[in-house]
Amino acid sequence: MQAEIADTPQKRAAGLMYRDHLKKDHGMMFFFDQAQEWTFWMKNTLIPLDLIWMDEKKRVIHIERNVPICTRTDDSCPQYRPNDGAMYVLEIAAGTVDGLKIEKGTKLQFANP
């Protein structure tokens, strides 16, 4: 899997907004300086996604599958977050989590930037 890196506040704020396509083997990885219950939403995101939160050991702690786009024009889109602190979040095309059999507790491997 290839992932774009979102490691600055500007890149994290933009995320995958306004994109109309995401290949099944691509995504965006969000890197944070500290573990928190990072909240994500789908405002201005044009494609459904799977969201994966991981702890500092890169172990999956929470998954949101097939998160739909939000067509609202105000700031009232649903928000998604884990119950525990995460250091990393991976956004990938909806359905990819099930296809790769990723589940809570799975340890993912990737290099930090």
C-alpha positions in Angstrom: 0.0 0.0 0.0 1.2 3.5 -0.8 0.2 6.3 1.5 0.6 10.1 1.2 1.9 11.5 4.5 0.0 14.0 6.5 2.5 15.2 9.1 1.8 18.9 9.4 -1.3 20.8 10.6 -2.0 22.0 7.1 -1.7 18.5 5.5 -3.8 17.0 8.3 -6.5 19.6 7.9 -6.8 19.1 4.1 -6.6 15.3 4.3 -8.4 13.7 1.3 -10.9 16.5 0.8 -12.0 17.3 -2.7 -10.6 14.1 -4.3 -13.0 12.2 -6.4 -10.9 9.0 -6.6 -8.6 6.9 -4.5 -7.0 3.7 -5.8 -7.5 0.6 -3.7 -3.8 0.4 -2.9 -3.4 4.0 -1.9 -4.3 6.1 1.2 -3.3 8.9 3.5 -1.4 8.3 6.7 -1.7 10.9 9.5 1.2 11.1 11.9 0.7 12.9 15.3 3.2 14.0 18.0 1.2 12.6 20.8 -1.5 10.0 21.4 -5.0 11.4 21.6 -8.5 10.5 20.6 -8.1 12.2 17.2 -11.4 13.1 15.6 -12.1 12.9 11.8 -15.0 13.9 9.7 -15.9 13.7 6.0 -16.6 17.3 5.3 -15.7 18.0 1.6 -14.6 14.4 1.2 -16.1 13.1 -2.0 -15.3 9.4 -1.6 -16.3 6.9 1.1 -13.4 5.8 3.3 -12.2 3.2 5.9 -10.5 4.9 8.8 -8.0 3.1 11.0 -6.6 4.4 14.2 -3.4 2.9 15.7 -1.5 3.3 18.9 2.2 4.1 19.4 3.0 0.4 18.7 1.2 0.7 15.3 -1.5 -1.7 16.6 -5.1 -1.1 15.4 -7.2 0.3 18.2 -10.3 1.4 16.3 -11.8 1.0 12.8 -14.6 2.9 11.0 -15.7 1.0 7.9 -17.3 2.4 4.8 -17.6 5.9 6.2 -20.0 7.7 3.8 -19.4 11.1 2.3 -21.1 14.1 4.0 -23.2 16.3 1.7 -24.0 18.9 4.3 -22.8 22.4 3.6 -22.5 23.5 7.2 -20.2 22.1 9.9 -22.5 19.4 11.2 -21.0 16.4 9.5 -20.8 13.3 11.7 -17.5 12.9 13.6 -15.5 9.7 14.1 -13.0 9.0 16.8 -11.6 6.1 18.9 -12.1 5.5 22.6 -8.4 5.4 23.2 -5.4 7.6 22.2 -4.0 7.1 18.7 -0.6 8.2 17.3 -1.5 7.3 13.7 -4.6 7.3 11.5 -4.8 5.7 8.0 -7.5 6.7 5.5 -8.1 4.2 2.7 -10.8 3.4 0.2 -14.0 2.1 1.6 -14.0 -1.7 1.7 -10.2 -2.1 1.8 -10.2 -3.0 5.6 -12.4 -6.0 5.0 -10.5 -7.0 1.9 -7.2 -7.0 3.8 -8.8 -8.6 6.8 -7.6 -5.8 9.1 -9.2 -5.9 12.5 -8.7 -4.4 16.0 -5.4 -5.7 17.4 -3.8 -6.1 14.0 -0.2 -4.6 13.9 0.6 -2.7 10.8 4.1 -2.1 9.5 5.2 1.2 8.1 8.1 3.6 8.3 7.8 6.9 10.1 8.7 10.0 8.0 
